[in-house]
Amino acid sequence: MRAHGVHVLWQYVGEMQISFGVYASLDEASTAWERIRDDGFYIGGTGVISEFLTADFSPGTWSIESYIPGHVPQETIL
């Protein structure tokens, strides 16, 4: 069985990193970020809705970190 990579959506808040999900592809993670940015909320794994109407979406505050077996992790700044 071939191992697949995962892509984690992060937001940087000061010195903290907050995860907003693990996705099967970079495209899925990017789409999730766009949805959070456009809709102003995020539905967590527990079904709890968190509102981010005043979240910071300025460049460099969000990223996707890709972990692919056999490769060095790569960060894509959003």
Protein Blocks (a to p, Z undefined) as FASTA:
>chain_A
ZZdddddddddehjbccdebjafbfklmmmmmmmmmmnopacdfkopacdfklbcfbehi
accddddehiacddddZZ
